[in-house]
């Protein structure tokens, strides 16, 4: 039973979150619309017919049926975008802030000020079904859930009253007597005047009161018996015509819809006020139609209303609120005054001009959401002339500033006549660096204090000044060399010196201050609320990129390391970044890990474990390790259920792998800083034609490029390889494995992450990257890259051989080798590299010694 209650609370919290956001947005928009319509009605009251005013008021009904996010360029939301959107985002941020304060468990780091970034993993075949470990939280009912319950109670009470009234009216009609023939004949004579042809039933009630009409599908006119003997033929005609006009206009349906919407939005008093105004103006509009239909007899219509009022209000029946001639005394007084002060209209129908007026007003007032992106209020201005630089191309930069001091990407250096797809151009004298992709500037780095933001922040300022000026909505990333303050919503990053905590560089994205980006980040609270249910829906072992986006939506961005990637140009490995520290690590088209990182993550595992839990709290839930290793590096070959504490002597830096629960846990300052949920075959090579079972080593992956750069292939021997890369997992040649004391002349030193070293006659022959290695040749070319990108990077071949045997000639591109589509080979001896392709994508990168032949 407790599990059922727990599940209900989770559902209430999730639904309550969405309800509160919609209710808050609709409260603001509907209230604003009512105030505007009241003002418009006051202006038009003496100059426009009631029919036009009525349909203008009906825009409120349309508004209450539309989503809060409805927007078109003509709408008021587009005109006043900075103000309307700012108000909505203020509420949403307040909701998110209150949510975090209510949900953040004890022990969770309140800021990210001591959370280091973890190394990006490499090749893995990854992770778990998180439903095995994901116990969703929080357990307590949130304030949003409580508000939703109160709203449900109010809706139920008001719906009960409406149902009670409906049953009363139904019983009232059933007690009515059939109308006499002369009354039926009088009603039939009125049908053409009301523009109707079908016969309407009329029933006589014994009690006194006002004539009325009820019934949606089969309308019935209810006529008090005592009223028939007191009405003249002209007055009776006017009364019957009034009820027929209500039916012909569809007022019964609109009145019912008004009532339903009033129940749904009962918490907004302005909706109640507006509905009262609509009912009053509706009666005035019907009166206008009746006056037109009566023609010469129209002058007696006012006296008819007075006579009916004297009889109808002699005994009040508050439970009977029907569409009729006299709904209330105050309303009737207003209608009579309206007829007395206004001339009889010549036509009661909406003219083309009137329809255009209603459409124009609706096009302006109904779309209140902000349309399109703009710089919202509160975003500091960029330093002068920086924004204009984003519009420049590589050629524009060279023409304006001359050749750059340096062009690089990763460890590779370039010249202007030999550029890759993406690179950095550094202008030291300008204290600027530009990241250029597809010949356009996508990021600018400020390297000096000459560039000042609108709030006074510049390079050289303290970390404290930055956080005070830009606010607390940042994530903190720590690396051995420097730290980073990332304002994800702004598209802004600060590199901070570890010693004096001053800003070294400021990185500005091309979409700095983008309103849509900020809005997405502001929705983090909603995302966190729904995250447990979404994770439970995802089968990590089978999910591909499409399925991840179906479950979690489009990510805020795609990254690999510090690099932001284009959604239509993803490499073999990348990370999908979502709000609140949730990341999805992808290898190819497979999920490798679901990650909860940083002090802002609120995800809760079974037993209440979350980011910020201590090592002892984690072990109490996960179980004691089979052994504890103190102060040493992680041994990936023996890391299952082993707790590594104070890794490499860094106090408080710990790692614990729980393979039976498909979890990897990282700690900093002896507190949980990242939860990695892995797939069930994590760390296993799925290539069945190989007898390999290598562990996944994120530390090895992180340092691989740096270590490769340290190695001199031409001079290093096996001892030099081990000095840099450590002891290999094994030594092999073909299908055989060898011991270190019985190695053949040629053998392979097999390392994690698809990295191998071929040793021949005691010296290095090749460094090989395959099996989903994370290594990027020249900093840009990785496993899985298209063959065209490889050729563009290395240079065009002298010859292309199609569908024939591979004879391994230099500068010859072999495609579809031996007729196998997509199987290719390309060697460039001038760059000491050989590439193998499968399905026209890079499968292996072989880096050779200079005298390889």
N, C-alpha and C positions, 0 to 999 in steps of 0.2 A: 504493500500500500504506500509506503514511504517513497518508493521509486515513482509511483504514479503521481503523487503530490509533487515530487521534485521535478518531474517532466512538465507538469502543469505550470509550475512557477517559472521554469525556463521559457515555456511558450508565452506566458503572460508578459514576462520581461521583454521578450523579443517583439511581440505584437505591440506592447505599450510604447516601446521606443519609436516604432514607425508611426503609431497613432499620435503621439505627442508632437512629432515633427510635422505631420500633416495638419493636426489641429492648430498648432501655433501659426503655421504659415497661412492656413485658411482664415483663422481669426483675424490676422492682420489684413489680409487682402479683402475679405468680405466686409469688415468694418470700414475700411477705406472706401470701398465701393458704395456702401449704404450712405455714408456721409456725403459723397459726391452726388449720388442720386437724389438725396434729400435737397441738396442745393439746386440741382438742375430742376427738380419738380417745383420748387418755390419760384424759380425764374419763369418757368413755362406755364404756371398755374393760370395766369390771366391772359395768356397769348396762344395757348395750344389746346386742342380738344383732349378730352379725357382718354379717348382711345389711344392717341399717340403717347400720352404720359404713362398709360397702363403698360404698353409694350416696352417702353423704356425701363420701367420697373421690373419687367420680367427678365431683364438681363441679369438680375441678381439670382434668379432661379438657375439660369444657364451657368453662371459663375460657380454656384455651389455644386454643380454637376461636373465641372471641369477639374483636372488635376492642378495642384498648386504650381506645378512647373510649366503650365501652359504659357507659351510665349510666341509672338510673331513680331516682326520688325515694327509694325504700326502701333504696338501696345505701349501703355504707359510704363511698363517695366523696362522697355528698351530706352525710353527717353530719360527715365530717372534711375537708370541701372545702378549707379554708385550708391544711391540712397536706399532703394528698395532692397537690393541684394545685401547691402551692409546690415540692414535691420534683420533680415532673415538669418544671415550668417552669425550675427551677434547672439540670436536665440540659440542657434545650433551649437555655437561654441560653448554657450552657457550650459546647454544640455550635455555636451561632451565632457565639459569640466566637472559638472556635478556627478556625471556617471563615473568618471575616473575616481573622484573622491569617495564615492559610495562603494565602488567595486574593488579598489586597490587593496589587496590583502596585506595583512601585517607582514612586514619584512621586505616588501617589494621596494626596490630603490626608487625614491621619489624623483630623482633626476638621473640623467645618464652620465654624470660627471666622472665616473670611474669605470666606465664600461669600454673595454677594448674591442676593436673589430676582429673578427675571426678570419683566418685565411680562407680564401675561396677554395672549395674542394675541386678535385679534378674528375678523373674518370671513375665512375662507380656504376654499379647497376643497382640501385638504391632501395628503397624503404618500405615501411610497414603499412599495415592497415591501422590507421590511428585510432579507429574505434576501440581497439583493444586497450589503449592507454588513455584515451581522451575522456575524462569525466568532466562534463561541462559545468561551468559555474557562471555567476555566483549562485549560492543556494537561497539567499534571501530575496524577497520580493522588492524590486526597485521602486522608486517613487513613480517612474513611468508606468510600471505595472499596476500600481495602486490607483493612479489617475485613470487608467483604462478601465479598471474595475468600477470606479465611481461613475464613469461615463456609461458603462453597460447598465448599471443600476438605474441611472436617470432615463436611459432609452427604454428600458423595460417598464418603468413606472408610467411614462408618457404613452408608450405603445399600448399598455393595458387600458389607460383611459380612452385612447382612440378606439380600441376594440370594444370597450363598453359602450361608447357612443354609437358605434356602427350597429351593434346588436340592438340598442334602443331604437334607432331609426328603422331597422328592419322590422322589429315588432310593431312599431308605430304604423308603418305602411301596411303590414298584414292585417291590422285592425280596421283599416280604412274600408269604406263602402264604395262600391262602384258608382261612378258619377251618373247623374240622370242624362237622358238623351240630349236634352236641350243644351247642357253644359258641354257634352262631347261635340255637338254640332258647332257650338261657339268656338271651341278649341280648334276644330278642323278649319274653320274660316280664318283663323289667325295663322295657320301654318304657312301659306304663301307669303304673308307679310313678313314673317321671320326668315324667309328663304329656306323653308324646309318642306319635305314631301312625305316623309314617313309619319305614321300616326303615333302619337304619344299617349300613354295611359294616364288617366287622372283619377285620383281617389279622394273621397270625402272623409275628413277627420271629425270626430265629435267635439274635440276641444277647440278652444279659441286660440288664436295665434296668427302669425303671418303666413301667407302662402309660401311654399318652398318647393324645391325640386331635389330628388335624391336618386341614387343608382347610377353606376358608371356604365355598365353594359346595356341595361334596360332602364332608361330614365323614367321616373314617375313624378308627376306633379301632385303635391299634397295640398288640398284646399280645405281650410276650416269650414265646417258646416254653418256656423253662425255668421260667416262673412258673406255667404251667397245671397241671403235675403236682404242684405244691407247695401249691396253694390248694384249700381245701375248697369245697364248693358254696356255703356261706354267705359265705365270703370272696370267692369269684368274683362272687357276686351284688352284693356291696358295691362291688367294683372296677368292674364294668360300670355300675352305677348312678351311681357318681361321674363316669365319663366322659360318660354320657348327660346328667346334670345340667349339665355344662359346655356341652354342645351346646345344650340347651334354653334356657339363660340367655343365649346369645349371647356367651359369654366369649371365643370365638375371635376374633370381630370386634372386641370391645373390647380384647383383648390386642394385636391388630394395630394398632389406632388408637393405643394407648399407645406402641407401639414407634415408629410414625411420628412422633408428637409429641415423643418423647424424642430422636429424631434431629434434628428441626427446632430444638428448644431444648436441644441438647446442651451448650451453654455454661453452663447453669444446673445446678449440682450438686444443688440442692434438688429439681429435677424428677426426677432419677435416684433420689434418696432416696424421693420420693413414689411413684414407680412400683414400687419394691421393696415399699413398705408396701401398695400396692393389690393386688399379686399375693399377698402373704401373707394379707391379709384376705379376698380373693376365695376362697382355698382354705378358709378357715374358714367362709365363708358356704355354700360347696358342701357342706362336711361337715355343717353344720346341716340342709341339705335332705336329705342322705342319711340322717341319723339319724331324721328324721321319717318318711321313706319306709320304713325298715327296721322301724320299730315295735318289736316285742318282741326282735328280733335286734340292736338298736342297741348293746347293751352290748359285743358282740364286735367292733365296728367299729374301736376303738382298737387291739386286738390285730392286726387285719388290716393296719393301717397300719404297725405295727412289723415284721410279717413281710415286708411289701413293701420296707420300708426296708433290712432286712438284705440282701435280694437286689439291690435297685436300686443301692445305693451300694457294693456290693462292687467295682464297676469304674466309675469316674466317666467320663462322656462330656460334657465341657463344651460341645461344639459343639451338642449337642441340647438346646435350651431350648424344650420344648413345654409345652402345657397338659396336665397329667397329675396322677396321684395324688400323686407325690412329686417336686416340682421341686427342692428342696434339703434337705439334712439339717437345717439351722437352721430352715427353714420348717416342716418336719415336726415337729420338737420343739415348736415353738410351738403347732401345731395340736393335738397330743396333750395338751399342758398346758391348752389352752383347753377341750377336751372334758372333761378330768378335773375342772376347777374350776367348770364351768358345768353346770347341769341340762339334760337333753335338752329342746329346745323343743317345744311342742305344735304350732306352725305355723311353717313356714319362709318363708311369703310376707310381702310388705310389707303392713302394715295401713294403713288410711286415715290413722291418726294418724302413722305413720312417713313416709308420703308428704308429709303436711303439714309435718312437721319438716324434711325435705330441701328442700322448696320454700321454706320460710321462711328456712332458712340460706342457700340459693342467692340469694334475693332480697336478702339483706343483704350477702353476701360477694362475689358475682360482679360487680356494677356498682361498680367502683372509681374510675371517672372522676368528676370533679366535675360535678354537674348544676346548671344555672342559674348566674346571675351573682351575684357577691358581691364585697366589697372584699377583695382578697387581702392577705396580709401584706406589709409593706414600703411600703404606700401611706400617706403621712402623713395624719393627720386634717385635715379642713377646719377653717378658723377657726370658733369657736363660733357657732351659730345660722345659719351660711351655708347648710348643707345644707337646712334647713327652708324657705329662701326659694325653692328650686326647685319646691316644691309650690304656690306661690302663682300666682294669675292676675293679670291687669292690674287688675281691680277690687279684688282683695285688697291689692295694693300701694298703690293709692290710698286704700283704707279704712284701711290700717295707717300709711302714712307721709304721706298727703296728696298733693296734685298735685305732679308732678315739676318740677324746675327747667327741664328741656328734654326735648322729644321730637323725635327726628330719625331719618332714615334716608338715608344718602348726603348729598347737599347739601340735601335738603328738610327743612323744619321742619313740625311737626304740632301740633294741639291734641287734647285728649281726646275731643272730639266728632267728629273727622275723622281717623281712624287707618287706615293701610294694614294689609296682612296682617302685616307685619313691621316692627319699629321698635325704637329704643333709648329707654329712660326713664332720665334722669340725676337722681340725688338728690345734689346737691353737699354738703349738710350731713351726709349719711350716708357720703360718699365711696364711693358705690356706683353702678354703672350696670347696668341689666337689659336684655338683649336679649329681646324678647317676640315670639313667633310663634304665630299661631292662639290668641292670648289667654293663652298660657302662657309662663313663664320658661324659656328654653333656654340662656342663658349669663349669668353674673354677672361683672362686672369690678370688682376691688378698686382703688380710687383713692387710698387712704390707708394709713398704717402701723398703724392700730388693729386690723387683722384679721391674726391670726397663725396660720400652719399649725402642725400638731402637731410639726413638726421645727424650728420657730422662724423660718421664712422669712416675710417681710412686704415690703410696698412700701417702697422706700428701701434695701433690702439690696443688696450688691454682686453682680455677675454671678458672681464666684468663689464666694460663699457659696451661691448658688442651685445651681450645678453640683455643689458638694460635698454639698449636702443632698439633692438629687433624683437625683444620679448622672449618668453621661456619655451616657445614651441619649436625646439630644435632637438636633433639627435646628436649624440656624442660618439665619436669613433676615435679609438686610441691605437696608435701604431708605435713601434719602437723608436722611430725618428721624430714624429710629430703627431699632434692630435687634430681632430677635425670637428668643427661645429657645422652641422648640416641643417639648414632651414629648407626642408623638403618642399614645403608649400610655396616658398618664394622662388625656388630654383637658385639658391645661393649657398655657397660654402666658404668657411673660413679655415685656413690652415694656421694652427696655433703652435708656437714654440713651447716645448715641454718645460724649459727651464724658467723663463720669465713670464710665460702665459700671455705673450703678445702676438698679434696677428702678423703672420709672415706673408701670406698671400690671400687674395679674395677671388674666388671663382664665381663667375656670373654666367648662368645659362641663358640661352637666347629667349626662353619664355619666362624670364624673370618677372614676377608679379602677375603672371597670368591668372585671371579670376577663376577659370575652370580648374586649374591646378590647385589653387587654394581651396576651392570649394570641395574638391575630392579629398584633400587632406583633412578638411574640417569634418568630413563624414566618418572619420576613424572610429568614433564611438559606435555608430551604427554597424560598421564592419565588424568590430570586436564583438558586439552583441550577437551577431549572426554566425561568427566564425566557428564555434563548436559544432553547430548543426551542419555547416558546409563541409567541415573536415570529415565528419561522420559519413557524409554522402560520397566522399571521394575514395575510390579504390586505388591506392597509390601504385600497386603492382601493375595495374593495367591502364592507368590514365595517361593520356597524351596531352599535348599542348591545347588542343581544342577542348578537351574535357575539363582541363584546369580552368580555362576561361569561362566555360559554361557554369562551373560551380562558383568560382570566386570573382568572376567578372574580369574586365580588362585591368591589368596592373597600372600603377602610377607610372612605372617605367621599367625598362629592361636594362640590366647592367651586367658587366663582368669586370671584377675588380673595381677600379674607379671609373671605368668607361661606361657611358650611357649608350645604349644600342638602339638602332632603329627596329621597329616591330616587323618590318618586311625584309630585314637583312640580319637575321640572328645567326650567330656562330654555333659550333657544336655544343658549347657549354654556355649557359647564361643563367641569371637569377631574375625572377619576376618579383618586383618590389610592390608590396601592398601596404596599406596603412598599419599603424600601430605595431611596427616591428615584425610583421609577418612576411616571410619570403618563401618562394618556391624555387628550389634549385633543380634545373633541368639539364639533362644530358641527352643531346639529340632531341628526340621527340618523346623522351621518357622522364617521368618524375624521379628524381634521386632522393631529395629530402624536402620535408616541410619544416621550415625554421621559424622559431620564435626567438627574437633577439632583442637585446637592449632593454633599458630601464622602462620603456613605454609599453612593452608587451604585457598584456593582461591575461593571456591564455593560462588556463588552470588544468593541470593533469589530475589523474586519479590520486586521491589522498591529499589534495590541496596543494600539490607542488606547483610552483610558478617561478618566473624570473624574480630573483630576490630571496628565494628560500636558501637556507644554509646547507652546507654539506651534510651536517648531521640530520637535518630534516629530510633531506633527500634519501639518505641511507636508511632512515627509519621506515620509509615507504617502499623503496626499491629493493631493500635487502642489503646485507653486508657483502662487500666484495670478497672474491676468493683470495685476493692479496692486495696489499697497498705498496706502491712504489714511491719512495720519497726523494724529491730533488733531482730526478733524472728525466731524460727525454722520454717521450712516449715510444714504447716498443709496439709498433703496429702489428707485428706478427703474433704478439701475445697481449692483446688489449681487451679481450672479451671479459667482462665482469672484473676488471682490474681498475682500481682507483689510483690514478697518477696524481700525486699531490706535490705542490711547489715545483712545477715542471721547470727543468733546467735551472733550478734555484730561485725561480720567481715566486716569492711567497704569496700564497693564496690562489695561484693559477693552477687549476685542477681539471681533470678530465675523467669521465666515467662512462663506459660503454655498456649498455644493458641489451645485448642482442636478443634475449628471449622476449623483451618488451619493445624491441625495435626502436631503441632510443640511444642517442648520444648526448651527453650533458657536459657543458663547459662551465667552468666556475672562474670567477675573478674576485679577489679579496674573500675567498672562501664562501662566496654566494653565487647562486645559480645565475648566469648571465645569458645563456642561450640553450634552447631545447631543440634538438634536431630529431625529427621523427623520420625514420628511415624505412625504405621498402624491405620486404622480407628477404630478398636476395642481395642485400647490401654487401658490397665488398667482394662479390663472386663474379668471376669471368663467365659470361653466359655463352661464349663461343664454344660449342660442344666439341670441336675438333682439337681443342687444346686442353692439356692437363694442367690448368693453372687455377690457383685459388688465392689470389693476392689480396691483402687488405687494402682498404682505402686510406690514404695517408694525406690529409689536408696540409700538413706542415711540409711534406715533401713536394706537394703540388705548388705550394706558395713559393718555395725557394728554388724550384727547378730552373726557371729562366736565369736567375742570378748565378746558380752553380754552373750551368752550361757556359755562361759568359766567362766564368773563372777558369775553365778548363782549356788548356792549349792542346788541341787534338794531335797536332804533329809531334809533340814532345812527351806527352804524358804516357805513363805505363800503367798497368793494373793497380799498382800501389797508389799512384797519383789519383786514379779514379776513385779508389776507396777513401782516400784522404778528403775528397770533396763530397762524394755522394754517400759515403758510408758503405758498410758491408751489403752486398746484394742479397736479395731473397734467395737466389739459387744461381747455380752455374749450369748452363745447358747448351746442347748442340743438337739440332733436330729434335727427336723425341726422347733424347737421353739426358739424364741429370748427372752431374759430376760432383765429386768432392774436391775441396781446394787442393788436396795433395795429389790429385790424379787428373789434372786438367789436360785436354788435348791441345794441339797446336792452335786450333780455332775453337772459340767458344763464346757464348753470350753471357754477359753479366745482367741478370734480370732484376729490375727494380720496380717499385710501385708505379702506378699512374701511366702504364703503357710505355715506360722508358727503359731502353736496353742499350748496352754498350757491346759492340762486336770487337773482340780481341783476336788478333791474328799474329802468331809468332812473337808474342810478348809486347805488342804495341796496339794502339787503338786503330781500328779500321773505320768504324762508323759509330755515330750516336744515332739511335733510332727512336722515333716517336710514333706510336701507333696505339691501337686499342683505346681510342677516345682520350688520348693524352691531352692535357690542357695547354701544352707548350704552343706558343705562337712564334713561328719562324719570322724573323725580321720584325717581330712585334705585332704582326697583323695576320699572318697566314696560319690557320689552325686546321686540325683534323675536321673533316666535314665541309671544308670550304669548296666552292665550285671550281671546276677545272679552269674556267675562264679567268677567275681571280688569280689563280696560281700563275697562269701564263702572263697575265698583265703585270704581276709583281716581278717575275724572273726575266721577262723579256720574251719577244716572239721567237719561235723556233725557226731554224733554217729550213726545216722540212717537216711535213706531217705525213705519217704513215698510217693508213687506215686499214684495220681488219687483218693485218699480217703478223708474222712472227716478230717478237721483240728481240732485236739484235744489240740493244743497249748502246747505241751510238749517242755521242754527245750532241746537244742542241737539236735533237730530233724528238718530236712529240709522237709517241705511239698511242693511237686510239683504237678502241675495240680490238685489243690484241687477240689473235687467233679467233676472231669472229665473236668474241664475248663482249656484248654491248656494255659500254661504260668502263671496261677494264683498260687502264692506261698507264703510261710511264713517261717521265720527262726528266732528263738529266741536264744540269748546268754545271760543267766542271769549273767554269770561271767563278762560280759562287759556291762551289763545294757542297752541292746539294743534289739529291735524287728524290723524286716524288713518285709514289704509286697512287693510282686512282681506282676507285670502285664506284660504279653507278655515277661516273663522271664527277666524283667528289674525292678530295684528298683522303686517302686511307692511311698512308704512312709517309713520314718525312725522314729521310736518311741524310744526316750531315756527315760528309766524308772528310778525310784528311786531304791535304793539298796534293799528295802524290798517290792518290787512291789507285790509279791504274797499275 
